[in-house]
Amino acid sequence: MNQSTTRIQAIQNRLELALQPLSCELNDDSAAHKGHAGAASGAGHFTVTIISEKFAGLNRISRHRLVYDAVGDLMHTEIHALVIHALSPSEASK
């Protein structure tokens, strides 16, 4: 496995363990940020679209906190930027 695949798998595993999502789509956007100062450390840029029952009734900030809590220390080592689209199942079905 290459570094990108390993990194994606680590992030995916943490999100699935913590949030038991119905759906979790993680995209590596790092290539679009080459040369960016934050990318110099080797950490990646990602976008996640995640649908979980755990987001029901929570506001956007609370949902994002759950996602950040799930990836924890990866935010300091593997992830430079994370765009989050967190939805409850009822919102996703609209």
Summary of the structure (lengths in Angstrom):
residues: 94
radius of gyration: 13.4
end to end distance: 36.9
largest distance: 39.4
contacts: 266
relative contact order: 0.22
helix: 52%
strand: 24%
